[in-house]
Amino acid sequence: MKNGFTLIELLTVIVLLGVIAAITVPIIVDTINNSRYDSCEENIRTIENAAERWHAHNPSEVSKSVAKTITVQELQDEGYLSASDDVINPITNNSMSSEIVTITYDEEYNQYSYKMREGICTK
């Protein structure tokens, strides 16, 4: 009767655990990165919606011929975004307070658009 595991049995278990780790680690890393990207995109949508609410309360400050810019910090200061928490970009871990939202009038669709710069949610 044997009292323990043989070297072959231990090596087999170690190899199997290594294969499982090699398969799952990249999947977990991709999932985390996708989650950060989705969270960043959601932050942008929230900020753009806050700019839309700001414009609804301040229509005279935006003209149809000239684009208006407003910072995230201004939206926080005026209460359109929560001022208690700093808006953080989950990808870079930097503050988004200095980011700018541009409000422009689109003559083709006869409506205003609220956009932040491209590439905020990339490294």
Backbone as a ProteinNet text record, in pm:
[ID]
protein_1_A
[PRIMARY]
MKNGFTLIELLTVIVLLGVIAAITVPIIVDTINNSRYDSCEENIRTIENAAERWHAHNPSEVSKSVAKTITVQELQDEGYLSASDDVINPITNNSMSSEIVTITYDEEYNQYSYKMREGICTK
[TERTIARY]
84.4	0	89.5	55.1	137.9	81.6	171.7	132.3	119.2	154.2	148.8	131.6	154.2	143.3	279	276.9	401.8	439.7	563.2	611.8	533.6	501.1	424.1	285.2	220.4	87.7	94.3	195.2	210.3	239.9	327.3	358.3	235.9	156.8	35.1	-61	-78.4	-168	-113.3	16.5	76.6	60.8	82.3	66.3	-78.7	-173.2	-315.2	-352.6	-303.4	-331.1	-267.7	-150.1	-86.3	-165.7	-218.6	-299.9	-427.6	-491.3	-614.2	-584.4	-473.1	-436.2	-405.5	-336.9	-302.4	-426.8	-530.8	-656.1	-737.9	-746.1	-837.7	-781.4	-651.7	-595.3	-621.2	-594.9	-625	-773.3	-859.2	-1003.1	-1040.4	-984.8	-1013.7	-960.7	-840.2	-781.8	-867.1	-911.9	-998.8	-1129.9	-1185.9	-1311.3	-1293.4	-1184	-1157.1	-1140	-1063.9	-1043.4	-1173.4	-1256.6	-1386.7	-1475.2	-1469.1	-1547.8	-1503.5	-1373.8	-1322.3	-1366.2	-1358.7	-1400.4	-1549.7	-1631.9	-1776.5	-1806.6	-1734.4	-1754.2	-1715.1	-1608.2	-1565.9	-1670.1	-1721.1	-1825	-1950.3	-1984.6	-2101.2	-2076.6	-1953.8	-1920.3	-1939	-1895.3	-1910.1	-2056.8	-2139.3	-2283.1	-2345.1	-2304.7	-2356.3	-2316.1	-2192.4	-2144.8	-2217.3	-2233.9	-2305	-2451.5	-2513.8	-2651.2	-2656.9	-2555.4	-2550.4	-2536.6	-2458.5	-2445.2	-2578.2	-2652.4	-2784.1	-2879.3	-2875.7	-2959	-2915.7	-2781.9	-2731.7	-2785.5	-2781.5	-2828.9	-2978.8	-3054.6	-3199.1	-3228.9	-3143.3	-3163.6	-3097.1	-3006.9	-2934.3	-2936.3	-3052.3	-3055.9	-2999.3	-3004.7	-2956.6	-2804.3	-2734.2	-2588	-2530.5	-2616.5	-2570.5	-2637.5	-2555	-2612	-2602.9	-2683.9	-2684.5	-2562.5	-2497.8	-2386.1	-2249.4	-2238.7	-2110.1	-2120.1	-2023.8	-2022.2	-1989.3	-2051.1	-2028	-1953.5	-1853.9	-1783	-1805.7	-1814.7	-1831	-1751	-1684.4	-1601.8	-1684.4	-1632.5	-1696.9	-1699.9	-1594.1	-1588.8	-1701.1	-1729.2	-1839	-1973.2	-1989.8	-2114.8	-2129.1	-2017.4	-2022	-2051.4	-1985.7	-2004.2	-2148.5	-2212.9	-2350.2	-2454.6	-2410.9	-2502	-2560.4	-2507.4	-2558.2	-2491	-2377.8	-2308.8	-2280.4	-2269.9	-2240.3	-2105	-2104.3	-1980.5	-1906.1	-1972.8	-1909.1	-1800.1	-1814.7	-1716	-1651.6	-1522.2	-1452.1	-1479.2	-1505.2	-1529.8	-1394.5	-1373.9	-1245.8	-1259.4	-1160.5	-1154.1	-1103.5	-1185.2	-1144.5	-1030.3	-1000.9	-893	-758.6	-753.4	-627	-615.9	-725.4	-733.5	-703.9	-725.1	-708.6	-844.6	-842.1	-964.9	-1014.4	-1147.1	-1206.5	-1262	-1228	-1283.8	-1247.1	-1132.3	-1090.2	-1135.7	-1200.9	-1250.1	-1360	-1373.6	-1466.3	-1576	-1697.8	-1811.8	-1841.7	-1854.2	-1884.9	-2031.3	-2100.7	-2242.2	-2249.6	-2299.2	-2309.5	-2450.3	-2484.6	-2615	-2596.3	-2674.2	-2668.2	-2785	-2755.7	-2862	-2931.3	-2858.4	-2916.5	-3031.1	-3010.2	-3112.5	-3192.3	-3156.3	-3225.4	-3227.7	-3109.8	-3100.5	-2958.8	-2944.3	-2814.3	-2750.2	-2616.7	-2545.7	-2446.3	-2418.5	-2333.8	-2226.5	-2102.9	-1996.9	-1870.6	-1804.2	-1671.2	-1571.2	-1445.4	-1343	-1329.4	-1284.2	-1262.4	-1138.2	-1135.9	-1017.7	-1005	-1106.8	-1098.6	-1090.7	-1160.5	-1167.1	-1063.9	-949.5	-839.6	-714.2	-619.7	-495.2	-405.1
-117.1	0	124.1	221.6	341.1	451.1	535.3	638.7	777.5	801.3	935.4	930.5	1045.2	1057.4	1031.8	975.9	956.8	1087.4	1094.6	1213	1237.2	1133	1144.6	1202.3	1157.2	1208.6	1358	1397.6	1538.8	1623.8	1577.1	1652.7	1664.5	1560	1563.4	1670	1676.9	1777.2	1917.5	1935	2066.9	2109.6	2018	2050.3	2086.2	2010.2	2040.6	2177.5	2209.8	2341.6	2451.9	2426.6	2524.2	2546.7	2440	2451.9	2529.1	2498.6	2569.8	2718.2	2749.3	2889.5	2958.8	2889.5	2948.5	2978.4	2902.8	2925.6	3036.7	3038.2	3130.8	3271.5	3286.8	3419.3	3518.5	3485	3582.4	3618.3	3521.6	3548.2	3646.2	3627.3	3716.2	3856.9	3866.3	3997.2	4069.2	4000	4060.7	4107.8	4028.6	4065.3	4192	4201.9	4321.5	4443.5	4429	4541.8	4585.1	4489.1	4522.7	4594.5	4552.2	4616.2	4761.3	4785	4921.6	5008.2	4953.8	5028	5062.1	4963.7	4986.9	5091.4	5087.2	5185	5325.6	5334.9	5464.4	5518.9	5434.2	5476.3	5522.7	5455.2	5494.5	5630	5653.6	5785.3	5894.9	5868.4	5967.2	5994.7	5889.4	5909.7	5991.8	5965.2	6040.6	6187.8	6214	6351.6	6423.5	6354.9	6415.6	6442.8	6354.2	6378.6	6497.5	6511.8	6628.3	6756.8	6753.6	6871.8	6903.7	6800.4	6822.4	6886.8	6841.6	6903.1	7047.2	7071.4	7206.8	7295.7	7248.5	7327	7352.9	7256.5	7275.5	7388.2	7404.5	7511	7642.6	7638.8	7758.2	7771.3	7773.1	7774.5	7901.8	8010.3	8136.9	8141.8	8052.6	8054.1	7978.5	7912	7834.9	7889.7	7924.4	7972.7	7862.6	7876	7775.6	7788.1	7902.1	7922.7	7895.1	7900.3	7882.3	7768.2	7677.5	7566	7618.4	7561.4	7597.3	7482.8	7513.9	7411	7433.1	7322.4	7327.3	7211.5	7236.8	7132.4	7046.9	6930.6	6841.7	6909.8	6982.3	7053.2	7156.1	7227.9	7325.2	7255.1	7139.9	7064.4	7018.8	6982.2	6944.6	7065.4	7177.2	7297.9	7347.8	7329.5	7377	7271.2	7154.9	7054	6957.7	6956.6	6864.7	6728.5	6723.2	6598.5	6599.7	6483.5	6474	6537.4	6632.5	6701.8	6630	6535.2	6467.8	6371.2	6315	6222	6279.7	6262.5	6304	6199.7	6244.9	6153	6101.6	5970.7	5909.2	5825.6	5836	5749.9	5614	5507.9	5378.7	5312.5	5359.4	5300.1	5359.4	5491.4	5558.4	5594.5	5584.8	5625.3	5773.8	5853.1	5998.5	6065.1	6183.6	6260.3	6308.9	6312.8	6362.6	6504.1	6568.4	6700.4	6806.6	6793.7	6895.8	6863.3	6749.8	6713.6	6811.1	6828.1	6926.4	6857.2	6907.4	6864.3	6976.7	6942.3	7041.5	7029.7	7142.5	7147.7	7217	7145	7201.2	7180.7	7267.2	7256	7186.1	7082.8	7006.4	7048.8	7126.8	7177.9	7067	6962.7	6852.7	6786.1	6765.6	6700.3	6798.6	6926.9	7031.7	7001.4	6966.8	6937.2	6964.8	6973.1	6994.1	6858.5	6856	6733.9	6767	6669.1	6684.2	6576.4	6616.3	6519.3	6556.4	6452.5	6468.7	6427	6459.2	6426.9	6275.3	6236.1	6094.8	6045.5	5918.4	5857.1	5867.6	5913.6	5922.3	5782.5	5689.1	5554.5	5459.2	5512.4	5429.8	5471.8	5382.9	5416.2	5499.5
0	0	0	-86.3	-93	-4.3	46.5	142.5	82.9	-41.3	-98.2	-248.6	-308	-452.6	-516.5	-633	-705.8	-774.4	-818	-886	-1015	-1086.5	-1210.6	-1182.5	-1077	-1042.4	-1007.9	-931.3	-895.2	-1017.8	-1106.6	-1227.6	-1318.4	-1325	-1406.8	-1355.5	-1226.3	-1167.4	-1192	-1176.7	-1198.8	-1344.3	-1437.7	-1579.6	-1609.9	-1556.7	-1579.3	-1522.8	-1405.2	-1347.8	-1433.2	-1487	-1574.9	-1702.3	-1759.8	-1881.6	-1852.2	-1741.9	-1704.1	-1683.7	-1615.8	-1594.5	-1727.9	-1817.1	-1946.8	-2029.7	-2010.3	-2083.5	-2019.1	-1886.9	-1819.5	-1798.5	-1777.4	-1748.3	-1861.9	-1988.9	-2095.1	-2103.9	-2077.3	-2080.5	-1969.6	-1852.3	-1739.6	-1767.3	-1822.1	-1853.8	-1958.1	-2062.5	-2164.1	-2103.4	-2014.1	-1949.1	-1866	-1794	-1713.2	-1803	-1911.9	-2003.9	-2070.5	-2111	-2170.5	-2070.1	-1945.2	-1840.2	-1820.2	-1822.6	-1808.3	-1925.4	-2046.2	-2165	-2157.2	-2120.5	-2109.1	-2003.1	-1891.8	-1785.5	-1832.3	-1908.8	-1962.9	-2059.8	-2147	-2241.4	-2166.6	-2059.2	-1979.1	-1912.6	-1865.4	-1809.2	-1913.6	-2036.1	-2143.3	-2171.1	-2177.5	-2200.4	-2087.2	-1964.4	-1849.9	-1860.1	-1897.2	-1910.8	-2024.2	-2137	-2249.4	-2214.5	-2137.8	-2092.3	-1996.8	-1913.3	-1823.9	-1904.6	-2012.4	-2099.2	-2166.5	-2202	-2262.9	-2162.1	-2037.1	-1933.2	-1907.1	-1907.9	-1890.6	-2001.6	-2124.8	-2239	-2228.1	-2179.3	-2163.8	-2064.5	-1963.5	-1865.2	-1905.2	-2002.6	-2046.1	-2198.6	-2261	-2408.3	-2468.9	-2397	-2453.3	-2464	-2394.7	-2397.7	-2517.4	-2593.9	-2709	-2833.7	-2932.9	-3057.8	-3162.6	-3265.9	-3371.6	-3462.1	-3462.5	-3554.6	-3492.1	-3359.9	-3293.2	-3192.8	-3197.1	-3101.6	-2962.4	-2864.5	-2724	-2657.9	-2577.3	-2502.1	-2353.5	-2282.2	-2137.3	-2079	-1967.5	-1907.6	-1811.1	-1782.9	-1686	-1549.5	-1516.6	-1388.4	-1378.1	-1486.1	-1484.8	-1465.6	-1528.5	-1510.4	-1366.1	-1303.3	-1161.9	-1074.3	-1102.3	-1021	-1025.7	-1140.9	-1156.1	-1119	-1073.9	-1023	-1124.9	-1246.1	-1348	-1340.7	-1272.6	-1240	-1091.3	-1032.7	-890.6	-860.7	-771.6	-736.5	-624.5	-558.5	-445.6	-491.6	-610.3	-662.6	-787.8	-797.5	-918.6	-1026.5	-1147.3	-1256.8	-1303.6	-1291.4	-1323.1	-1450	-1536.6	-1653.5	-1605	-1613.4	-1558.9	-1636	-1755.3	-1833.7	-1793	-1779.3	-1745.5	-1597.7	-1524.4	-1383.6	-1363.8	-1466.9	-1458	-1442.4	-1384.2	-1368.5	-1504.3	-1519.3	-1642.9	-1623.6	-1512.8	-1482	-1583.6	-1645.4	-1742.2	-1884.4	-1903.1	-2036.8	-2079.7	-2209.3	-2264.8	-2343.5	-2325	-2405.2	-2503.6	-2630.5	-2733.3	-2772.2	-2765.6	-2803	-2938.5	-3037.9	-3173	-3226.9	-3321.4	-3386.8	-3520.4	-3543.9	-3668	-3755.7	-3859.7	-3947.5	-4025.3	-4058	-4135.1	-4058.7	-3930.4	-3848	-3764.1	-3771.6	-3697.6	-3547.3	-3494.9	-3352	-3302.5	-3171.4	-3110.1	-3082.4	-3084.1	-3047.3	-2936.8	-2855.2	-2737.9	-2746.4	-2771.1	-2793.6	-2717.9	-2669.8	-2612	-2719.5	-2698.4	-2798	-2815	-2931.1	-2960.1	-2886.2	-2855.1	-2796.6	-2646.7	-2579.6	-2433.1	-2371.7	-2431.4	-2375.6	-2436.6	-2475.3	-2521.4	-2448.4	-2440.6	-2369.7	-2453.3
[MASK]
+++++++++++++++++++++++++++++++++++++++++++++++++++++++++++++++++++++++++++++++++++++++++++++++++++++++++++++++++++++++++++

